[in-house]
Amino acid sequence: MNTIRLTVTPEIREVLDILKVKYPPLSEPEILKVALSELYSKTTQQTVNIQNLTARGRNYFSAWLKKQGKNIDAITEDEAYTLIKNA
């Protein structure tokens, strides 16, 4: 296990004091571990808004179809797949 040494500056002290309210039973090193874990979790997890992604994809596809002289509401799903496959 590696050790990290940290000089507690006034800014770090302020953050630790705030986090002590959130995690009262934890020691300062434990609070830092939890805070780093939460930060890691927030920065590595990406949430995808499926509805937004679907709507954007439909808009792009509709614009592409218009260039092909087609209307998205007038073609079947099979016709759409064929157009994409042969694009």
C-alpha positions as CSV (number, residue, x, y, z in Angstrom):
1,M,0.0,0.0,0.0
2,N,1.3,3.4,-1.0
3,T,1.3,6.4,1.3
4,I,0.4,9.9,0.2
5,R,1.6,12.8,2.3
6,L,-0.6,15.9,2.2
7,T,0.1,19.3,3.6
8,V,-3.1,20.6,5.1
9,T,-3.4,24.2,3.7
10,P,-6.3,26.5,4.8
11,E,-8.2,25.5,1.6
12,I,-7.8,21.7,2.4
13,R,-8.8,22.4,6.0
14,E,-11.9,24.1,4.9
15,V,-12.8,21.2,2.6
16,L,-12.1,18.7,5.3
17,D,-14.3,20.6,7.8
18,I,-17.2,20.6,5.3
19,L,-16.8,16.9,4.6
20,K,-16.6,16.1,8.4
21,V,-20.2,17.4,8.6
22,K,-21.2,15.0,5.7
23,Y,-19.2,12.1,7.2
24,P,-19.0,12.6,10.9
25,P,-17.9,9.1,12.0
26,L,-14.9,9.1,9.5
27,S,-11.4,10.1,10.2
28,E,-9.7,12.7,7.9
29,P,-7.8,10.0,5.9
30,E,-11.0,8.0,5.5
31,I,-12.9,11.2,4.4
32,L,-10.2,11.8,1.8
33,K,-10.5,8.2,0.5
34,V,-14.3,8.6,0.2
35,A,-14.0,12.0,-1.5
36,L,-11.5,10.7,-4.0
37,S,-13.6,7.7,-4.6
38,E,-16.7,9.8,-5.3
39,L,-14.7,12.1,-7.6
40,Y,-13.4,9.1,-9.5
41,S,-16.9,7.7,-9.8
42,K,-18.3,11.0,-11.1
43,T,-15.6,11.5,-13.7
44,T,-15.6,7.9,-15.0
45,Q,-19.4,7.3,-15.2
46,Q,-21.1,8.6,-18.3
47,T,-24.8,8.7,-18.3
48,V,-26.5,8.6,-21.7
49,N,-29.8,10.2,-22.2
50,I,-31.3,7.6,-24.6
51,Q,-34.3,9.7,-25.6
52,N,-32.2,12.7,-26.5
53,L,-29.8,10.4,-28.4
54,T,-32.6,8.8,-30.3
55,A,-34.2,12.1,-31.2
56,R,-30.9,13.5,-32.4
57,G,-30.2,10.3,-34.5
58,R,-33.7,10.6,-36.0
59,N,-33.1,14.2,-36.9
60,Y,-29.8,13.4,-38.6
61,F,-31.3,10.5,-40.4
62,S,-34.2,12.6,-41.6
63,A,-31.9,15.2,-42.9
64,W,-29.9,12.6,-44.7
65,L,-33.0,11.0,-46.2
66,K,-34.1,14.4,-47.5
67,K,-30.8,14.6,-49.4
68,Q,-31.7,11.2,-50.9
69,G,-35.1,12.6,-51.9
70,K,-37.0,10.5,-49.3
71,N,-39.3,11.3,-46.4
72,I,-38.7,9.6,-43.1
73,D,-42.4,9.2,-42.5
74,A,-43.0,7.7,-45.9
75,I,-40.5,4.8,-45.8
76,T,-40.6,1.5,-44.0
77,E,-38.0,0.2,-41.6
78,D,-36.8,-2.3,-44.2
79,E,-36.4,0.5,-46.7
80,A,-34.5,2.5,-44.2
81,Y,-32.1,-0.4,-43.5
82,T,-31.6,-1.0,-47.3
83,L,-30.8,2.7,-47.8
84,I,-28.3,2.7,-45.0
85,K,-26.7,-0.6,-46.2
86,N,-26.3,0.8,-49.7
87,A,-25.1,4.2,-48.7
